[in-house]
Amino acid sequence: MRSVAGPRIVTVMDESRVRIFDVALAMVVAAALVVVMPVIENPDARSFDALAVVLVVVAGGALALHRRAPMVVLAVTTSALVLYSLRDYSGSPVYVPWIGAIFAVSVTRGPARAWVPAAVSTAVILATAFQDSTWVVVGRLGQAPWSIAALFVSWAVGALLLGGSVRGRGVERAAMEERARHLAETREEEARRRVAEERVRIARDLHDSVAHSMASISVQAGVGAHVLDERPEDARAALLAIKHASGDALAELRATLSMLRSSDAAPREPAAGLDRLPSLVNSSRAAGLPVDVMIEGDARPLPPAVDTAAFRIVQESLTNVIRHAGPARATVAVRHGDDGVEIEVTDDGRGAVDGNGGADGGGGGHGLAGMRERVGLLGGELYAGTRRSGGYRVRARLPL
């Protein structure tokens, strides 16, 4: 509730200050004219009486509305000054509110739309002035009527141009503020997106690495418990395999936690790649899964993202075979091409996979979904499904 009411209160307070400033400005202008006009009164003009005071106050006081209703202010000011000139009062400072009204219209509507009402107002005032030869502004009108007309036109044009300049600066400032706000929102959105992507990547790496180790530990623990009494040596071998698998899992966790705790985004240890394939195959064999490896084509250094994705796909595929295929044999094929690398993992088990449900990707697990994400980020292709001859196949093509 506080977050909603706070900005609204600030806005109301700002508007209140602006209105107070406008009223104070109008009062100052009106009071100054009332004080100044009798001092500069011309002997040839009518004396500054009560009606003159009223007209001056109306013209100056109308400026209090110059932000909210500039056209109304221009109309009121023009009307008051027309009556003022018809009464033959003198003194050029009285036209300050009129100039201010034109300026306000130009600021609000822009010079392109403000010049018409400004021209009409100027023409009305000049027409009123020229119909009475005794009307005095800076001297007698009869002495130099063209100079008086040029003076009024210059006032109007100056007010229009100044208002347009202020409006342009205001529009530019508003545009800069909008760009800054949009940039801040974009940065926040980008930061949130990167955090979300990093969380998914970390979850994917943890799942791929820890799941394989846990699957090996689970299988070896079952074997050890089964042969503990009859074949202690086999039980001892199972415990050693568990120790090795748990060590691998702890190493993966340390690497991930070290990266998360470090202020540097780069990991402190090299990312997993196909160079670790022999160790992965050995741990799978230790878990009781016979694995054959075939390398086709000329091996070449792969981009880190492709290298890591290829290794994780093999790792997750072997983990699924250990967990779900039952007694089986797996084959890992790595095919290097000119424009990419292909990974294929097959087994001759019963064809079940992890909780993702096979080729259609249904189910509730994360292994196959993680593989699809990795391949999709690299613009590759992934197929996962049962084989006609039995077992399961995972094939991924990763472009370089």
One Martini backbone bead per residue (centre of mass of N, CA, C, O) as a GRO file, in nm:
protein
  400
    1MET     BB    1   0.056   0.064  -0.018
    2ARG     BB    2   0.302   0.251  -0.005
    3SER     BB    3   0.389   0.225  -0.312
    4VAL     BB    4   0.125   0.372  -0.417
    5ALA     BB    5   0.104   0.641  -0.238
    6GLY     BB    6   0.374   0.785  -0.260
    7PRO     BB    7   0.380   0.905  -0.557
    8ARG     BB    8   0.109   1.057  -0.528
    9ILE     BB    9   0.195   1.257  -0.307
   10VAL     BB   10   0.425   1.387  -0.463
   11THR     BB   11   0.252   1.492  -0.698
   12VAL     BB   12   0.062   1.671  -0.534
   13MET     BB   13   0.283   1.848  -0.411
   14ASP     BB   14   0.396   1.958  -0.677
   15GLU     BB   15   0.132   2.086  -0.779
   16SER     BB   16   0.098   2.274  -0.538
   17ARG     BB   17   0.357   2.437  -0.580
   18VAL     BB   18   0.294   2.538  -0.865
   19ARG     BB   19   0.036   2.692  -0.794
   20ILE     BB   20   0.160   2.881  -0.588
   21PHE     BB   21   0.359   3.009  -0.785
   22ASP     BB   22   0.153   3.122  -0.990
   23VAL     BB   23  -0.003   3.302  -0.792
   24ALA     BB   24   0.239   3.467  -0.697
   25LEU     BB   25   0.317   3.578  -0.974
   26ALA     BB   26   0.049   3.723  -1.036
   27MET     BB   27   0.054   3.909  -0.787
   28VAL     BB   28   0.320   4.052  -0.849
   29VAL     BB   29   0.242   4.169  -1.123
   30ALA     BB   30  -0.010   4.324  -1.034
   31ALA     BB   31   0.124   4.496  -0.813
   32ALA     BB   32   0.341   4.630  -0.990
   33LEU     BB   33   0.144   4.773  -1.185
   34VAL     BB   34  -0.008   4.939  -0.972
   35VAL     BB   35   0.254   5.094  -0.888
   36VAL     BB   36   0.377   5.191  -1.171
   37MET     BB   37   0.159   5.331  -1.350
   38PRO     BB   38   0.123   5.608  -1.197
   39VAL     BB   39   0.421   5.704  -1.236
   40ILE     BB   40   0.403   5.677  -1.578
   41GLU     BB   41   0.203   5.886  -1.632
   42ASN     BB   42   0.043   6.058  -1.886
   43PRO     BB   43  -0.079   6.373  -1.950
   44ASP     BB   44  -0.249   6.277  -2.222
   45ALA     BB   45  -0.383   6.083  -2.035
   46ARG     BB   46  -0.561   5.906  -1.844
   47SER     BB   47  -0.619   5.858  -1.538
   48PHE     BB   48  -0.544   5.639  -1.272
   49ASP     BB   49  -0.800   5.448  -1.186
   50ALA     BB   50  -1.004   5.202  -1.071
   51LEU     BB   51  -1.041   5.061  -1.346
   52ALA     BB   52  -0.742   5.028  -1.403
   53VAL     BB   53  -0.687   4.846  -1.164
   54VAL     BB   54  -0.875   4.618  -1.250
   55LEU     BB   55  -0.748   4.557  -1.526
   56VAL     BB   56  -0.463   4.494  -1.421
   57VAL     BB   57  -0.542   4.267  -1.227
   58VAL     BB   58  -0.671   4.083  -1.437
   59ALA     BB   59  -0.425   4.054  -1.625
   60GLY     BB   60  -0.227   3.948  -1.402
   61GLY     BB   61  -0.408   3.726  -1.257
   62ALA     BB   62  -0.441   3.530  -1.508
   63LEU     BB   63  -0.151   3.392  -1.480
   64ALA     BB   64  -0.236   3.160  -1.280
   65LEU     BB   65  -0.349   2.990  -1.560
   66HIS     BB   66  -0.111   2.933  -1.776
   67ARG     BB   67  -0.098   2.612  -1.758
   68ARG     BB   68  -0.410   2.520  -1.777
   69ALA     BB   69  -0.523   2.810  -1.944
   70PRO     BB   70  -0.384   2.987  -2.187
   71MET     BB   71  -0.621   3.080  -2.371
   72VAL     BB   72  -0.778   3.223  -2.149
   73VAL     BB   73  -0.557   3.420  -2.070
   74LEU     BB   74  -0.537   3.559  -2.347
   75ALA     BB   75  -0.831   3.656  -2.359
   76VAL     BB   76  -0.837   3.820  -2.095
   77THR     BB   77  -0.596   4.004  -2.150
   78THR     BB   78  -0.695   4.127  -2.413
   79SER     BB   79  -0.959   4.245  -2.305
   80ALA     BB   80  -0.837   4.428  -2.085
   81LEU     BB   81  -0.653   4.594  -2.287
   82VAL     BB   82  -0.872   4.705  -2.464
   83LEU     BB   83  -1.012   4.865  -2.244
   84TYR     BB   84  -0.761   5.024  -2.165
   85SER     BB   85  -0.727   5.170  -2.445
   86LEU     BB   86  -1.016   5.294  -2.464
   87ARG     BB   87  -0.947   5.474  -2.194
   88ASP     BB   88  -0.652   5.606  -2.232
   89TYR     BB   89  -0.437   5.459  -2.108
   90SER     BB   90  -0.102   5.434  -1.991
   91GLY     BB   91   0.163   5.223  -2.048
   92SER     BB   92   0.363   4.952  -2.136
   93PRO     BB   93   0.376   4.746  -1.885
   94VAL     BB   94   0.078   4.635  -1.920
   95TYR     BB   95   0.185   4.411  -2.149
   96VAL     BB   96   0.314   4.176  -1.992
   97PRO     BB   97   0.076   3.970  -1.965
   98TRP     BB   98   0.043   3.931  -2.271
   99ILE     BB   99   0.322   3.814  -2.323
  100GLY     BB  100   0.288   3.580  -2.121
  101ALA     BB  101   0.048   3.447  -2.269
  102ILE     BB  102   0.194   3.379  -2.532
  103PHE     BB  103   0.412   3.210  -2.402
  104ALA     BB  104   0.219   2.992  -2.283
  105VAL     BB  105   0.099   2.898  -2.552
  106SER     BB  106   0.372   2.809  -2.678
  107VAL     BB  107   0.447   2.599  -2.464
  108THR     BB  108   0.185   2.423  -2.491
  109ARG     BB  109   0.146   2.418  -2.832
  110GLY     BB  110   0.336   2.569  -2.992
  111PRO     BB  111   0.421   2.778  -3.248
  112ALA     BB  112   0.247   2.646  -3.479
  113ARG     BB  113  -0.029   2.685  -3.287
  114ALA     BB  114   0.021   2.991  -3.159
  115TRP     BB  115   0.023   3.213  -3.391
  116VAL     BB  116  -0.276   3.263  -3.433
  117PRO     BB  117  -0.369   3.374  -3.154
  118ALA     BB  118  -0.144   3.587  -3.146
  119ALA     BB  119  -0.228   3.745  -3.401
  120VAL     BB  120  -0.514   3.814  -3.315
  121SER     BB  121  -0.440   3.966  -3.057
  122THR     BB  122  -0.257   4.178  -3.191
  123ALA     BB  123  -0.470   4.293  -3.387
  124VAL     BB  124  -0.673   4.389  -3.175
  125ILE     BB  125  -0.487   4.586  -3.027
  126LEU     BB  126  -0.407   4.758  -3.274
  127ALA     BB  127  -0.694   4.840  -3.360
  128THR     BB  128  -0.757   4.989  -3.100
  129ALA     BB  129  -0.524   5.191  -3.118
  130PHE     BB  130  -0.584   5.318  -3.416
  131GLN     BB  131  -0.876   5.445  -3.339
  132ASP     BB  132  -0.692   5.619  -3.136
  133SER     BB  133  -0.488   5.903  -3.145
  134THR     BB  134  -0.451   5.934  -2.810
  135TRP     BB  135  -0.299   5.683  -2.785
  136VAL     BB  136  -0.053   5.568  -2.545
  137VAL     BB  137   0.278   5.425  -2.498
  138VAL     BB  138   0.565   5.594  -2.587
  139GLY     BB  139   0.369   5.796  -2.714
  140ARG     BB  140   0.237   5.922  -2.973
  141LEU     BB  141   0.081   5.764  -3.229
  142GLY     BB  142   0.107   5.991  -3.447
  143GLN     BB  143   0.420   5.987  -3.472
  144ALA     BB  144   0.459   5.633  -3.483
  145PRO     BB  145   0.276   5.376  -3.585
  146TRP     BB  146   0.481   5.164  -3.701
  147SER     BB  147   0.654   5.138  -3.442
  148ILE     BB  148   0.430   5.028  -3.263
  149ALA     BB  149   0.362   4.781  -3.432
  150ALA     BB  150   0.651   4.660  -3.426
  151LEU     BB  151   0.665   4.628  -3.122
  152PHE     BB  152   0.429   4.427  -3.085
  153VAL     BB  153   0.528   4.213  -3.281
  154SER     BB  154   0.798   4.159  -3.138
  155TRP     BB  155   0.677   4.062  -2.877
  156ALA     BB  156   0.520   3.821  -2.992
  157VAL     BB  157   0.754   3.678  -3.134
  158GLY     BB  158   0.935   3.648  -2.887
  159ALA     BB  159   0.736   3.478  -2.721
  160LEU     BB  160   0.713   3.245  -2.919
  161LEU     BB  161   1.014   3.163  -2.935
  162LEU     BB  162   1.062   3.122  -2.633
  163GLY     BB  163   0.843   2.908  -2.593
  164GLY     BB  164   0.959   2.706  -2.797
  165SER     BB  165   1.229   2.665  -2.651
  166VAL     BB  166   1.114   2.562  -2.385
  167ARG     BB  167   0.958   2.327  -2.504
  168GLY     BB  168   1.197   2.179  -2.632
  169ARG     BB  169   1.350   2.131  -2.367
  170GLY     BB  170   1.123   1.974  -2.231
  171VAL     BB  171   1.102   1.745  -2.436
  172GLU     BB  172   1.397   1.655  -2.416
  173ARG     BB  173   1.394   1.594  -2.114
  174ALA     BB  174   1.165   1.385  -2.124
  175ALA     BB  175   1.309   1.194  -2.320
  176MET     BB  176   1.555   1.138  -2.139
  177GLU     BB  177   1.395   1.025  -1.902
  178GLU     BB  178   1.264   0.795  -2.063
  179ARG     BB  179   1.525   0.661  -2.150
  180ALA     BB  180   1.633   0.613  -1.865
  181ARG     BB  181   1.396   0.441  -1.770
  182HIS     BB  182   1.416   0.227  -1.992
  183LEU     BB  183   1.707   0.145  -1.931
  184ALA     BB  184   1.658   0.053  -1.641
  185GLU     BB  185   1.447  -0.162  -1.712
  186THR     BB  186   1.627  -0.323  -1.905
  187ARG     BB  187   1.845  -0.390  -1.700
  188GLU     BB  188   1.665  -0.540  -1.501
  189GLU     BB  189   1.561  -0.750  -1.702
  190GLU     BB  190   1.839  -0.859  -1.781
  191ALA     BB  191   1.923  -0.944  -1.498
  192ARG     BB  192   1.691  -1.143  -1.452
  193ARG     BB  193   1.751  -1.321  -1.696
  194ARG     BB  194   2.040  -1.403  -1.614
  195VAL     BB  195   1.967  -1.530  -1.348
  196ALA     BB  196   1.779  -1.744  -1.463
  197GLU     BB  197   1.985  -1.876  -1.654
  198GLU     BB  198   2.192  -1.949  -1.432
  199ARG     BB  199   2.009  -2.130  -1.268
  200VAL     BB  200   1.959  -2.335  -1.492
  201ARG     BB  201   2.255  -2.409  -1.542
  202ILE     BB  202   2.322  -2.510  -1.259
  203ALA     BB  203   2.100  -2.722  -1.242
  204ARG     BB  204   2.200  -2.882  -1.486
  205ASP     BB  205   2.486  -2.950  -1.383
  206LEU     BB  206   2.405  -3.087  -1.119
  207HIS     BB  207   2.232  -3.304  -1.239
  208ASP     BB  208   2.438  -3.439  -1.429
  209SER     BB  209   2.663  -3.498  -1.218
  210VAL     BB  210   2.515  -3.608  -0.960
  211ALA     BB  211   2.336  -3.826  -1.088
  212HIS     BB  212   2.562  -4.011  -1.178
  213SER     BB  213   2.688  -4.062  -0.901
  214MET     BB  214   2.429  -4.163  -0.759
  215ALA     BB  215   2.380  -4.402  -0.945
  216SER     BB  216   2.644  -4.547  -0.882
  217ILE     BB  217   2.604  -4.565  -0.577
  218SER     BB  218   2.340  -4.725  -0.582
  219VAL     BB  219   2.445  -4.974  -0.729
  220GLN     BB  220   2.686  -5.041  -0.540
  221ALA     BB  221   2.522  -5.068  -0.283
  222GLY     BB  222   2.356  -5.310  -0.380
  223VAL     BB  223   2.591  -5.497  -0.435
  224GLY     BB  224   2.721  -5.492  -0.155
  225ALA     BB  225   2.473  -5.600   0.002
  226HIS     BB  226   2.452  -5.874  -0.160
  227VAL     BB  227   2.785  -5.968  -0.120
  228LEU     BB  228   2.890  -5.939   0.173
  229ASP     BB  229   2.881  -6.244   0.276
  230GLU     BB  230   2.995  -6.413   0.019
  231ARG     BB  231   3.167  -6.144  -0.126
  232PRO     BB  232   3.382  -5.933   0.009
  233GLU     BB  233   3.548  -5.833  -0.233
  234ASP     BB  234   3.308  -5.712  -0.389
  235ALA     BB  235   3.223  -5.520  -0.165
  236ARG     BB  236   3.488  -5.364  -0.164
  237ALA     BB  237   3.467  -5.266  -0.459
  238ALA     BB  238   3.203  -5.111  -0.418
  239LEU     BB  239   3.314  -4.912  -0.207
  240LEU     BB  240   3.530  -4.790  -0.390
  241ALA     BB  241   3.330  -4.687  -0.602
  242ILE     BB  242   3.181  -4.501  -0.410
  243LYS     BB  243   3.420  -4.327  -0.339
  244HIS     BB  244   3.475  -4.228  -0.626
  245ALA     BB  245   3.194  -4.106  -0.687
  246SER     BB  246   3.183  -3.911  -0.445
  247GLY     BB  247   3.433  -3.753  -0.528
  248ASP     BB  248   3.318  -3.645  -0.791
  249ALA     BB  249   3.075  -3.499  -0.668
  250LEU     BB  250   3.239  -3.308  -0.484
  251ALA     BB  251   3.399  -3.172  -0.709
  252GLU     BB  252   3.156  -3.050  -0.854
  253LEU     BB  253   3.049  -2.888  -0.613
  254ARG     BB  254   3.299  -2.715  -0.564
  255ALA     BB  255   3.306  -2.578  -0.838
  256THR     BB  256   3.027  -2.446  -0.817
  257LEU     BB  257   3.062  -2.298  -0.542
  258SER     BB  258   3.311  -2.137  -0.623
  259MET     BB  259   3.166  -1.974  -0.844
  260LEU     BB  260   2.939  -1.851  -0.662
  261ARG     BB  261   3.143  -1.712  -0.446
  262SER     BB  262   3.261  -1.565  -0.667
  263SER     BB  263   3.301  -1.252  -0.823
  264ASP     BB  264   3.378  -1.422  -1.052
  265ALA     BB  265   3.218  -1.568  -1.326
  266ALA     BB  266   3.448  -1.748  -1.359
  267PRO     BB  267   3.567  -2.041  -1.338
  268ARG     BB  268   3.832  -2.210  -1.160
  269GLU     BB  269   3.757  -2.452  -1.339
  270PRO     BB  270   3.737  -2.652  -1.579
  271ALA     BB  271   3.525  -2.752  -1.794
  272ALA     BB  272   3.348  -2.995  -1.899
  273GLY     BB  273   3.463  -3.257  -2.126
  274LEU     BB  274   3.572  -3.498  -2.353
  275ASP     BB  275   3.839  -3.547  -2.182
  276ARG     BB  276   3.642  -3.700  -1.956
  277LEU     BB  277   3.538  -3.967  -2.081
  278PRO     BB  278   3.712  -4.194  -1.954
  279SER     BB  279   3.616  -4.142  -1.661
  280LEU     BB  280   3.316  -4.190  -1.720
  281VAL     BB  281   3.341  -4.479  -1.821
  282ASN     BB  282   3.472  -4.599  -1.565
  283SER     BB  283   3.238  -4.530  -1.371
  284SER     BB  284   3.028  -4.697  -1.525
  285ARG     BB  285   3.172  -4.968  -1.501
  286ALA     BB  286   3.177  -4.963  -1.189
  287ALA     BB  287   2.847  -4.967  -1.194
  288GLY     BB  288   2.794  -5.214  -1.424
  289LEU     BB  289   2.847  -5.072  -1.713
  290PRO     BB  290   2.896  -5.150  -2.022
  291VAL     BB  291   3.136  -4.966  -2.231
  292ASP     BB  292   3.151  -4.831  -2.554
  293VAL     BB  293   3.394  -4.664  -2.771
  294MET     BB  294   3.356  -4.421  -3.043
  295ILE     BB  295   3.580  -4.260  -3.276
  296GLU     BB  296   3.504  -4.023  -3.531
  297GLY     BB  297   3.723  -3.871  -3.687
  298ASP     BB  298   3.872  -3.563  -3.646
  299ALA     BB  299   3.994  -3.440  -3.381
  300ARG     BB  300   3.896  -3.131  -3.216
  301PRO     BB  301   3.872  -2.838  -3.091
  302LEU     BB  302   3.619  -2.718  -2.891
  303PRO     BB  303   3.396  -2.533  -2.792
  304PRO     BB  304   3.308  -2.502  -2.472
  305ALA     BB  305   2.999  -2.538  -2.506
  306VAL     BB  306   3.014  -2.795  -2.680
  307ASP     BB  307   3.190  -2.969  -2.498
  308THR     BB  308   3.003  -2.967  -2.252
  309ALA     BB  309   2.743  -3.071  -2.386
  310ALA     BB  310   2.857  -3.342  -2.482
  311PHE     BB  311   2.932  -3.456  -2.204
  312ARG     BB  312   2.649  -3.427  -2.066
  313ILE     BB  313   2.499  -3.613  -2.257
  314VAL     BB  314   2.656  -3.865  -2.194
  315GLN     BB  315   2.615  -3.864  -1.890
  316GLU     BB  316   2.302  -3.874  -1.886
  317SER     BB  317   2.267  -4.127  -2.057
  318LEU     BB  318   2.421  -4.322  -1.866
  319THR     BB  319   2.245  -4.269  -1.623
  320ASN     BB  320   1.983  -4.384  -1.747
  321VAL     BB  321   2.088  -4.667  -1.792
  322ILE     BB  322   2.153  -4.734  -1.497
  323ARG     BB  323   1.857  -4.671  -1.385
  324HIS     BB  324   1.652  -4.809  -1.638
  325ALA     BB  325   1.770  -5.060  -1.827
  326GLY     BB  326   1.924  -5.247  -1.679
  327PRO     BB  327   2.055  -5.497  -1.820
  328ALA     BB  328   2.334  -5.360  -2.003
  329ARG     BB  329   2.466  -5.206  -2.305
  330ALA     BB  330   2.689  -4.947  -2.404
  331THR     BB  331   2.719  -4.686  -2.662
  332VAL     BB  332   2.975  -4.453  -2.761
  333ALA     BB  333   2.948  -4.187  -3.007
  334VAL     BB  334   3.200  -3.986  -3.176
  335ARG     BB  335   3.142  -3.737  -3.434
  336HIS     BB  336   3.352  -3.572  -3.649
  337GLY     BB  337   3.311  -3.270  -3.823
  338ASP     BB  338   3.326  -2.979  -4.004
  339ASP     BB  339   3.042  -2.845  -3.849
  340GLY     BB  340   3.055  -3.076  -3.617
  341VAL     BB  341   2.902  -3.281  -3.355
  342GLU     BB  342   2.828  -3.626  -3.273
  343ILE     BB  343   2.603  -3.780  -3.042
  344GLU     BB  344   2.588  -4.137  -2.939
  345VAL     BB  345   2.357  -4.326  -2.732
  346THR     BB  346   2.339  -4.675  -2.667
  347ASP     BB  347   2.115  -4.954  -2.587
  348ASP     BB  348   1.998  -5.303  -2.473
  349GLY     BB  349   1.765  -5.258  -2.306
  350ARG     BB  350   1.424  -5.187  -2.204
  351GLY     BB  351   1.382  -4.855  -2.285
  352ALA     BB  352   1.398  -4.695  -2.047
  353VAL     BB  353   1.374  -4.384  -1.881
  354ASP     BB  354   1.352  -4.114  -1.756
  355GLY     BB  355   1.097  -3.891  -1.642
  356ASN     BB  356   1.057  -3.774  -1.948
  357GLY     BB  357   0.948  -4.018  -2.151
  358GLY     BB  358   1.124  -3.967  -2.403
  359ALA     BB  359   1.071  -3.840  -2.712
  360ASP     BB  360   0.833  -3.648  -2.605
  361GLY     BB  361   0.907  -3.529  -2.309
  362GLY     BB  362   0.756  -3.646  -2.090
  363GLY     BB  363   0.707  -3.575  -1.759
  364GLY     BB  364   0.913  -3.505  -1.441
  365GLY     BB  365   1.190  -3.472  -1.528
  366HIS     BB  366   1.538  -3.332  -1.626
  367GLY     BB  367   1.733  -3.466  -1.827
  368LEU     BB  368   1.607  -3.430  -2.114
  369ALA     BB  369   1.551  -3.129  -2.082
  370GLY     BB  370   1.849  -3.048  -2.050
  371MET     BB  371   1.941  -3.146  -2.326
  372ARG     BB  372   1.752  -2.969  -2.494
  373GLU     BB  373   1.865  -2.702  -2.392
  374ARG     BB  374   2.153  -2.730  -2.484
  375VAL     BB  375   2.095  -2.773  -2.785
  376GLY     BB  376   1.920  -2.518  -2.832
  377LEU     BB  377   2.142  -2.302  -2.759
  378LEU     BB  378   2.325  -2.420  -3.017
  379GLY     BB  379   2.138  -2.512  -3.266
  380GLY     BB  380   2.052  -2.805  -3.250
  381GLU     BB  381   1.997  -3.166  -3.234
  382LEU     BB  382   1.742  -3.398  -3.092
  383TYR     BB  383   1.729  -3.751  -3.013
  384ALA     BB  384   1.478  -3.954  -2.829
  385GLY     BB  385   1.451  -4.318  -2.825
  386THR     BB  386   1.348  -4.604  -2.927
  387ARG     BB  387   1.439  -4.913  -3.054
  388ARG     BB  388   1.362  -5.165  -3.266
  389SER     BB  389   1.590  -5.367  -3.133
  390GLY     BB  390   1.619  -5.223  -2.873
  391GLY     BB  391   1.619  -4.990  -2.651
  392TYR     BB  392   1.820  -4.685  -2.659
  393ARG     BB  393   1.834  -4.342  -2.803
  394VAL     BB  394   2.092  -4.079  -2.825
  395ARG     BB  395   2.091  -3.789  -3.047
  396ALA     BB  396   2.342  -3.534  -3.119
  397ARG     BB  397   2.368  -3.213  -3.283
  398LEU     BB  398   2.661  -2.996  -3.291
  399PRO     BB  399   2.749  -2.695  -3.371
  400LEU     BB  400   3.036  -2.484  -3.416
   0.00000   0.00000   0.00000
